[in-house]
């Protein structure tokens, strides 16, 4: 596996941050959008399918709303995103039109990525757009996202989109040209050219940067981990180097794929889902679920927290209170207290046969460890 894979990719996900699309005043920069589109269109016209994950809706809304800087409160951010999203897509529409290419807007929330029927739908829509020769422009649906369930940056969203579209590679474009082992603005910081595994990231200081956007280096590295864990190689570089990155040249940082394409739902559960509640397990249940990969039965649960419905993702905590796993629960929160500590056989006898189900089936549990 090498950078050649990027140059030869039949389907690419390209993510661009708002800082790469805006002027210092925070307005959308037409020239920078056109320069990016020039690169993407050339690759698209040579036969590669491209999915563009683009931030910049809030930045694009600042000018029209007469705001001097990015608003702090969520409601104003969402208003700016609402106005700016249309401006942003109009900009891409006219820019790609110079090459006879059409774009389609796809707005996703973290919730869309958590619920099975939604992400299946998202996958079908994206696949169909690509079949029709459209360039999907994906963004987080900021106007309805809440603080609890937002990606908050499009880096993770891009990684999940790369996974759901079975992309051959992902390119993260930002205002930094690579991952460095220290602050790139200071002397002596060294570019990390390749990352083969977590050991290559030891001793790397991931500061937060970025004025207009929300995602610092930390989210980019997390996103690269999600993508490479699903078998998708990642290049991280500056928007100015986009052409070289797409060609597979030696720019930026190349993250080698480490995993194979896992079941989509488990990837969502690990990275996109937020636990809607908590189940506290005793030591034996932790050992069964985490150690032996068994289903979770009511007998091993000591306490339930939160308000959730059957089918929701919930966090599973060990005796020390740390989250050890996440799963899709089979019962509403209100049903669980009377099940606690009792065997499924007892429950079936006392409450009826439908209570013979496990709380969470092992196929719907993902173990959370090192990557959280």
Secondary structure, DSSP 4 states (H G I P E B T S, - for coil): --THHHHT-SEEEEEE-GGGTB-TTS-B-HHHHHHHHHHHHHHHHTT-EEEEEE--HHHHHHHHTT-SS--SSHHHHHHHHHHHHHHHHHHHHHHHHTTT--EEEEEE-HHHHHSHHHHHHHHHHHHHHHHTT-EEEEEE-TTT--STT--SSHHHHHHHHHHHTT-SEEEEEESSSSEESS-TTSTT--EE-EE-SGGGGTT-------SSSS--HHHHHHHHHHHHHTT-EEEEEEGGGHHHHHHT-S-SEEEPP-S----HHHHHHHHT---SEEEEE-HHHHIIIIIS-PPB-GGGEEEEEE---TT-EEEEE-TTS-EEEEEE-SS-HHHHGGGTT--HHHHHHHH-GGGGS-SB-GGGEEE--TT-
